[in-house]
Amino acid sequence: MVKHGISLLALSAASPVFAQAPEQISDLSGNSTPIIVTASRVTSEAREIGSAVSIITRADIQRNQIPFLKDILQDAPGVQTTADRPGQLTSVRIRGSNNNEILWLIDGIELGDPSAISTQFQADHLTSRDIDRVEILRGNQSSLYGSDAVGGVINIITQRATEEGLQVNAEAEAGSYGMRSGGASLLGKSGALDFRLTATGYRHDGPSLADPRTASPAGSATEKDEYRRYSFSGRVGYQATETLSLQAIGYWFDAFSDLDNTTSDSDDTAKTRDYAAAGQASYKSLDGQFTADLTASRYAARRRYFGTWNRAEGDLFRGTKDELTLALAYGGTGPVSLAAGGNYEREKTTQITSFSGNFPARVNTRSAYAEIALRPLAGLTLTGAARVDDNSRFGTFDTYRGTLAYALGALKLRASYGTGAKAPGLYQLFDPTYGNPDLEVETSRGGDVGFDLALAEGLTAQVSYFFTRKTNEINFDGSRPPFGGYGQFGRTRAEGIEVGVTAQPLPWLGVSQTYGYTDHEIDRDMDGTYVNSGRPRYTGTTSVILTPAERASMTARVRYHDGDSSGFGGATKAYTVVDLLASYGITDRVELYGRVINLFDKWYQVSYGTQTLGLSAYGGVRLSF
């Protein structure tokens, strides 16, 4: 049976996103030291983390048969997504924060497209093929990760070879709407050298992105909208000496998408190409007390749009983010641990369009941070962090954060509070039609309190209360001449509850429930009058896992999502969707799997005017040797 690799102690620090299949929860032991990479620079032990963290493992991804990462994020407490089909423009929200307020990392590389309206990563095309685990850190993280981490951090950690020799794993899948996909990874390790190479392909042939039931005239959106993508990724690591290690990481994809208006078919299309690359040198002293990491990275995105209102050769948006980072840490797990570091970041964009015109722009940011962890009592960990950012356009701004974690056996109490700052995007500043060069940095503050519980009987629970406050928000102002533009007005506040529970009542039965409540309000006129923003308040996922035989698994999954009236065009209604999934390992090396999505053929919209998929079925095979 495939092991989850999530211990009870890990679950006591990270929300139990999914039910554990029987016999897949390891025993609690004094030797267990689960690692959470993202939440702190001074500690990675789960029992010392004072932040709310969700962990998604590779076993979770495979059991839920998730081709794209965005499809599994919606099952984490406090996380909402606004896409439910391949290639659709995806927005991810954490605790009510916008997509541009979430920092994405792949193996430490910051992902963020400076050519977007505000620097952000679009997860539309990110597959799950080479992912080992995902850490979702909820709440303000600007003091550790900078301007893009106001709402949280999503850290993707890819697979790496850990055993001597070569290993190949591959999968192929086909199903409804002409979907075909496949991928393979080659992993190897020989002494001090290890590597991974991964290739994937995916194709989907419809239906129309515009929903014919809300199209104008009704029923007019009938064309198939094609989506296809290809990707390559890799990693090479080398342990040069006992204390020095080197690694290089790369990621590339190319995607094509048919686009529609929300009310009708169109001939518009988009071509997207992204790549990321990084090199890192790491030093770790023989006693493990001191570490130093020097990393250089680049993320580049190119989007080209073709259609009625675009140039014949396509409207072009191109952005790059270059970074050089030094991270130092000292103290290990002693009574005091320290961390400090610096970062240089350069963002550049080029826009060539038929309507708004052309512009190049760039901005540089120099940053320094420090963090301390104190352990005054057994089980008690206090952390404090501060950061200073020096932006070439906005000058200097600072942020800070503190956390508390108190582990009492199977129970951990935790709390966090921090401030954040989000710099305007280059498009918001310099676009010839909509830009506003007078925009300033947005500011925020927020925190949470909660507890995590992990019992040896297989019951785990996490409960969190959170709040956020944001001021100087950048919004689109339709009254700005000549066609509207970006202005700095309004403020928002949000609060809510996040709950995650898993249980294993019988050896062959596992159950999980996640629930999120977010009350998001906005005061556009800064007069103290807050009104509900219309964003979804309630989300939840229930999963029941059966394992009738050693290599067999069946899952029933029910997802509920509240309606959304915050977008353009109209409001969506609340919906509930039921999925069935099953897998069977013929041998230890061959596994068959299949799923039925939207079992009752429910009609719903995640974003207004966009058609989601009806009743559909998919099947595939996984190989490893």
ZAMARGU-4260 file (C-alpha; in steps of 0.2 Angstrom, whole numbers, plus 5000, padded with zeros to 4 digits):
<rodrens>
0) 5000/5000/5000 | 5006/5017/4996 | 5011/5027/5011 | 5005/5045/5014 | 5021/5050/5023
5) 5011/5062/5034 | 5014/5058/5052 | 5002/5063/5066 | 5014/5076/5072 | 5014/5083/5055
10) 4996/5084/5055 | 4995/5093/5071 | 5004/5107/5063 | 4996/5106/5046 | 4978/5106/5042
15) 4972/5088/5037 | 4967/5092/5020 | 4962/5074/5015 | 4956/5059/5024 | 4970/5046/5026
20) 4967/5029/5019 | 4968/5015/5032 | 4985/5010/5039 | 4992/5026/5031 | 4994/5036/5046
25) 5010/5033/5055 | 5012/5031/5074 | 5016/5045/5084 | 5034/5043/5091 | 5047/5054/5100
30) 5059/5052/5084 | 5046/5060/5072 | 5052/5077/5066 | 5041/5082/5052 | 5047/5096/5041
35) 5038/5111/5035 | 5049/5121/5024 | 5039/5137/5021 | 5033/5144/5037 | 5049/5150/5046
40) 5067/5154/5042 | 5073/5148/5059 | 5063/5132/5062 | 5055/5118/5051 | 5049/5107/5065
45) 5030/5105/5064 | 5027/5107/5083 | 5036/5124/5083 | 5026/5132/5068 | 5014/5145/5074
50) 5006/5148/5057 | 4991/5139/5049 | 4998/5127/5036 | 4990/5114/5025 | 5001/5100/5017
55) 4996/5091/5001 | 5007/5075/4997 | 5010/5066/4981 | 4999/5052/4988 | 4985/5064/4990
60) 4987/5070/4972 | 4987/5053/4965 | 4972/5047/4975 | 4962/5062/4970 | 4968/5060/4952
65) 4972/5078/4950 | 4980/5083/4933 | 4982/5102/4937 | 4987/5108/4954 | 4973/5121/4955
70) 4960/5108/4956 | 4966/5101/4973 | 4970/5118/4981 | 4951/5121/4983 | 4950/5107/4995
75) 4961/5116/5008 | 4953/5126/5021 | 4953/5145/5018 | 4957/5143/4999 | 4945/5147/4985
80) 4948/5145/4966 | 4939/5152/4952 | 4942/5140/4938 | 4935/5122/4935 | 4941/5117/4918
85) 4958/5115/4909 | 4966/5131/4903 | 4953/5143/4910 | 4960/5158/4918 | 4962/5154/4937
90) 4961/5165/4952 | 4967/5158/4969 | 4961/5166/4985 | 4967/5163/5002 | 4957/5171/5016
95) 4949/5183/5004 | 4965/5189/4997 | 4967/5191/4979 | 4977/5181/4967 | 4990/5194/4966
100) 4993/5194/4985 | 4999/5176/4985 | 5017/5171/4982 | 5020/5155/4973 | 5037/5145/4974
105) 5043/5130/4965 | 5059/5123/4974 | 5062/5141/4980 | 5060/5150/4964 | 5048/5164/4965
110) 5034/5164/4952 | 5026/5180/4947 | 5023/5188/4930 | 5027/5207/4930 | 5017/5209/4914
115) 5001/5205/4923 | 4990/5219/4929 | 4999/5217/4946 | 5014/5205/4948 | 5006/5188/4951
120) 5007/5169/4945 | 4993/5162/4935 | 4991/5143/4940 | 4981/5139/4924 | 4994/5128/4916
125) 5003/5121/4931 | 5002/5102/4931 | 5004/5090/4946 | 5016/5078/4937 | 5032/5081/4946
130) 5026/5087/4963 | 5031/5079/4979 | 5022/5090/4991 | 5013/5107/4992 | 5014/5118/5007
135) 5000/5131/5009 | 5004/5144/5021 | 4989/5155/5025 | 4990/5173/5032 | 5002/5188/5030
140) 5020/5183/5026 | 5027/5199/5019 | 5040/5200/5033 | 5048/5183/5027 | 5044/5183/5008
145) 5041/5201/5003 | 5028/5211/4994 | 5019/5197/4985 | 5015/5187/5000 | 5002/5198/5008
150) 4988/5184/5008 | 4999/5168/5010 | 5012/5157/5001 | 5010/5141/4991 | 5026/5132/4990
155) 5028/5118/4978 | 5042/5105/4981 | 5046/5093/4967 | 5052/5075/4967 | 5070/5071/4969
160) 5079/5054/4968 | 5084/5047/4986 | 5089/5029/4981 | 5104/5023/4971 | 5100/5018/4953
165) 5087/5024/4940 | 5069/5025/4942 | 5055/5028/4929 | 5037/5032/4932 | 5025/5036/4919
170) 5006/5038/4917 | 4993/5040/4902 | 4975/5045/4903 | 4960/5048/4892 | 4942/5053/4894
175) 4928/5064/4890 | 4929/5080/4879 | 4943/5072/4869 | 4955/5073/4884 | 4972/5065/4882
180) 4987/5067/4893 | 5003/5058/4898 | 5019/5061/4907 | 5035/5052/4912 | 5049/5056/4924
185) 5066/5049/4925 | 5075/5049/4942 | 5092/5044/4946 | 5105/5044/4960 | 5124/5039/4959
190) 5134/5043/4975 | 5134/5062/4977 | 5124/5065/4961 | 5105/5065/4959 | 5094/5071/4945
195) 5076/5071/4939 | 5069/5074/4921 | 5050/5076/4918 | 5040/5078/4902 | 5021/5080/4901
200) 5008/5083/4888 | 4989/5087/4889 | 4975/5091/4877 | 4957/5095/4879 | 4944/5098/4865
205) 4929/5108/4873 | 4915/5112/4876 | 4913/5130/4873 | 4921/5141/4886 | 4906/5153/4885
210) 4891/5145/4893 | 4876/5143/4880 | 4864/5145/4895 | 4869/5163/4899 | 4875/5167/4881
215) 4867/5181/4871 | 4856/5175/4862 | 4853/5160/4873 | 4861/5144/4866 | 4872/5153/4854
220) 4889/5147/4861 | 4892/5130/4853 | 4910/5129/4846 | 4923/5118/4854 | 4937/5127/4863
225) 4953/5118/4862 | 4967/5118/4875 | 4984/5110/4874 | 5000/5111/4884 | 5017/5103/4885
230) 5030/5105/4898 | 5048/5100/4903 | 5056/5101/4920 | 5071/5095/4929 | 5083/5096/4944
235) 5101/5091/4946 | 5109/5090/4963 | 5127/5087/4969 | 5134/5084/4986 | 5151/5092/4983
240) 5158/5089/5001 | 5151/5085/5018 | 5146/5103/5020 | 5143/5110/5003 | 5129/5105/4990
245) 5125/5112/4973 | 5109/5111/4963 | 5101/5117/4947 | 5082/5118/4944 | 5073/5121/4928
250) 5054/5122/4922 | 5047/5126/4905 | 5029/5125/4897 | 5020/5130/4881 | 5001/5132/4881
255) 4988/5136/4868 | 4970/5141/4873 | 4954/5146/4864 | 4946/5161/4872 | 4928/5166/4873
260) 4918/5181/4879 | 4907/5178/4893 | 4891/5180/4882 | 4896/5173/4866 | 4909/5162/4856
265) 4924/5171/4848 | 4939/5167/4838 | 4951/5174/4850 | 4966/5163/4856 | 4981/5164/4868
270) 4998/5157/4867 | 5008/5156/4883 | 5026/5151/4887 | 5034/5152/4904 | 5051/5146/4910
275) 5060/5146/4927 | 5078/5142/4931 | 5088/5143/4947 | 5105/5138/4953 | 5109/5136/4972
280) 5124/5133/4983 | 5121/5127/5001 | 5133/5126/5016 | 5128/5116/5031 | 5141/5115/5046
285) 5145/5098/5052 | 5136/5100/5068 | 5121/5107/5059 | 5120/5123/5068 | 5124/5135/5054
290) 5117/5135/5036 | 5120/5147/5021 | 5111/5147/5005 | 5115/5157/4990 | 5102/5157/4976
295) 5101/5165/4959 | 5084/5163/4949 | 5074/5169/4934 | 5056/5167/4930 | 5050/5173/4913
300) 5032/5173/4906 | 5026/5178/4888 | 5008/5179/4883 | 5002/5183/4866 | 4984/5186/4862
305) 4976/5184/4845 | 4958/5191/4840 | 4947/5204/4833 | 4955/5218/4843 | 4973/5212/4843
310) 4987/5215/4831 | 4989/5203/4817 | 5005/5196/4825 | 4996/5196/4842 | 4996/5208/4857
315) 5012/5204/4867 | 5014/5204/4886 | 5032/5199/4892 | 5038/5199/4910 | 5054/5193/4919
320) 5058/5192/4937 | 5077/5190/4942 | 5082/5187/4960 | 5098/5185/4970 | 5095/5179/4988
325) 5107/5175/5002 | 5099/5166/5017 | 5108/5163/5034 | 5102/5153/5049 | 5110/5148/5066
330) 5105/5139/5081 | 5096/5123/5075 | 5084/5118/5089 | 5093/5126/5104 | 5085/5139/5115
335) 5088/5153/5103 | 5089/5152/5084 | 5093/5166/5072 | 5090/5169/5053 | 5095/5184/5042
340) 5096/5187/5024 | 5095/5198/5009 | 5087/5199/4992 | 5089/5209/4976 | 5075/5208/4964
345) 5073/5215/4947 | 5056/5215/4938 | 5054/5220/4919 | 5040/5220/4907 | 5036/5224/4889
350) 5019/5227/4882 | 5015/5229/4863 | 4996/5230/4860 | 4985/5238/4847 | 4973/5247/4860
355) 4983/5252/4875 | 4999/5255/4866 | 5017/5250/4870 | 5028/5252/4885 | 5043/5245/4893
360) 5045/5247/4912 | 5056/5240/4926 | 5058/5241/4945 | 5071/5235/4957 | 5069/5230/4975
365) 5083/5227/4989 | 5077/5218/5004 | 5084/5213/5021 | 5076/5202/5034 | 5079/5195/5051
370) 5070/5182/5062 | 5072/5175/5079 | 5065/5160/5088 | 5065/5158/5107 | 5061/5142/5116
375) 5059/5148/5135 | 5049/5133/5140 | 5047/5115/5135 | 5035/5114/5120 | 5034/5133/5119
380) 5041/5142/5103 | 5040/5161/5100 | 5046/5169/5084 | 5048/5187/5078 | 5053/5193/5061
385) 5055/5210/5052 | 5059/5215/5035 | 5064/5231/5026 | 5061/5233/5007 | 5069/5247/4997
390) 5060/5249/4981 | 5068/5260/4967 | 5051/5269/4964 | 5042/5269/4981 | 5057/5270/4993
395) 5058/5261/5009 | 5044/5251/5018 | 5045/5239/5032 | 5034/5224/5039 | 5035/5213/5054
400) 5027/5197/5061 | 5026/5186/5077 | 5020/5169/5080 | 5017/5158/5095 | 5016/5138/5096
405) 5013/5128/5112 | 5014/5110/5110 | 5005/5100/5124 | 5006/5082/5119 | 4994/5079/5105
410) 4987/5097/5106 | 4996/5112/5099 | 4990/5130/5102 | 4995/5143/5090 | 4994/5161/5085
415) 5001/5174/5073 | 5000/5192/5069 | 5009/5202/5055 | 5009/5217/5044 | 5011/5217/5025
420) 5014/5229/5010 | 5010/5226/4992 | 5018/5237/4978 | 5008/5242/4963 | 5011/5232/4947
425) 5021/5239/4932 | 5005/5238/4922 | 4995/5248/4935 | 5008/5261/4935 | 5013/5263/4917
430) 5000/5256/4905 | 4997/5271/4892 | 4979/5270/4894 | 4974/5263/4911 | 4990/5266/4921
435) 4993/5279/4936 | 5010/5283/4940 | 5004/5291/4957 | 5000/5274/4965 | 5008/5270/4981
440) 5011/5254/4991 | 4995/5245/4999 | 4996/5241/5017 | 4988/5227/5027 | 4988/5218/5044
445) 4981/5202/5051 | 4982/5187/5062 | 4975/5171/5067 | 4973/5160/5083 | 4969/5141/5083
450) 4973/5124/5088 | 4979/5108/5080 | 4975/5090/5087 | 4982/5074/5082 | 4977/5058/5091
455) 4985/5041/5089 | 4968/5033/5085 | 4968/5042/5068 | 4958/5058/5073 | 4965/5074/5068
460) 4958/5092/5069 | 4963/5110/5065 | 4952/5125/5069 | 4957/5143/5065 | 4950/5160/5067
465) 4958/5174/5056 | 4956/5192/5052 | 4964/5204/5039 | 4963/5223/5037 | 4969/5231/5021
470) 4971/5250/5017 | 4976/5260/5001 | 4969/5247/4990 | 4972/5249/4971 | 4956/5247/4962
475) 4949/5250/4944 | 4941/5267/4943 | 4929/5269/4928 | 4928/5288/4930 | 4946/5291/4926
480) 4948/5298/4908 | 4948/5293/4895 | 4942/5275/4897 | 4945/5272/4916 | 4960/5268/4925
485) 4968/5263/4942 | 4966/5273/4957 | 4970/5271/4976 | 4954/5271/4986 | 4945/5260/4997
490) 4949/5247/5011 | 4944/5230/5015 | 4942/5219/5030 | 4939/5200/5031 | 4937/5187/5045
495) 4933/5169/5045 | 4934/5152/5052 | 4944/5137/5045 | 4941/5119/5050 | 4949/5103/5045
500) 4945/5086/5052 | 4950/5068/5047 | 4945/5052/5055 | 4948/5033/5053 | 4934/5025/5062
505) 4937/5008/5054 | 4953/5000/5047 | 4946/5000/5029 | 4937/5017/5031 | 4944/5035/5031
510) 4934/5051/5032 | 4939/5070/5030 | 4929/5086/5031 | 4936/5103/5027 | 4926/5119/5029
515) 4929/5138/5026 | 4919/5153/5031 | 4925/5170/5025 | 4916/5186/5028 | 4924/5199/5016
520) 4919/5217/5016 | 4924/5233/5007 | 4923/5252/5011 | 4926/5260/4994 | 4923/5278/5000
525) 4933/5277/5015 | 4919/5283/5026 | 4917/5269/5038 | 4903/5260/5029 | 4907/5243/5025
530) 4897/5232/5013 | 4899/5214/5009 | 4910/5212/4993 | 4899/5197/4986 | 4913/5184/4987
535) 4909/5167/4992 | 4907/5165/5011 | 4905/5146/5013 | 4916/5132/5005 | 4918/5114/5010
540) 4924/5097/5005 | 4919/5080/5011 | 4928/5064/5006 | 4925/5046/5011 | 4939/5033/5007
545) 4936/5015/5006 | 4951/5002/5004 | 4942/4985/5002 | 4959/4977/4997 | 4977/4980/4999
550) 4980/4989/4983 | 4962/4995/4980 | 4955/5012/4984 | 4938/5020/4981 | 4934/5038/4986
555) 4917/5048/4986 | 4920/5067/4986 | 4907/5081/4988 | 4912/5099/4986 | 4901/5114/4991
560) 4904/5131/4985 | 4894/5147/4989 | 4888/5159/4976 | 4899/5173/4970 | 4893/5191/4965
565) 4909/5200/4966 | 4914/5198/4947 | 4909/5206/4931 | 4893/5202/4922 | 4882/5194/4935
570) 4882/5182/4950 | 4885/5164/4951 | 4874/5152/4962 | 4880/5141/4975 | 4883/5123/4969
575) 4887/5105/4976 | 4896/5093/4965 | 4899/5074/4968 | 4914/5065/4961 | 4918/5046/4962
580) 4936/5040/4961 | 4944/5022/4961 | 4961/5014/4958 | 4968/4997/4959 | 4986/4991/4959
585) 4988/4976/4948 | 5005/4974/4954 | 5017/4985/4964 | 5022/4993/4947 | 5006/4994/4938
590) 4990/5004/4944 | 4974/5007/4935 | 4963/5022/4940 | 4947/5030/4934 | 4935/5044/4940
595) 4918/5051/4936 | 4917/5070/4938 | 4901/5079/4941 | 4891/5062/4944 | 4874/5070/4944
600) 4878/5082/4929 | 4875/5097/4939 | 4874/5114/4930 | 4885/5127/4938 | 4897/5142/4935
605) 4912/5145/4945 | 4914/5162/4936 | 4899/5171/4928 | 4897/5166/4909 | 4910/5152/4909
610) 4904/5135/4905 | 4910/5121/4917 | 4911/5102/4913 | 4896/5091/4915 | 4896/5073/4918
615) 4912/5066/4912 | 4923/5051/4915 | 4942/5048/4914 | 4953/5033/4915 | 4972/5029/4915
620) 4987/5019/4920 | 5002/5022/4931 | 5018/5013/4928 | 5034/5013/4939 | 5050/5003/4936
</rodrens>
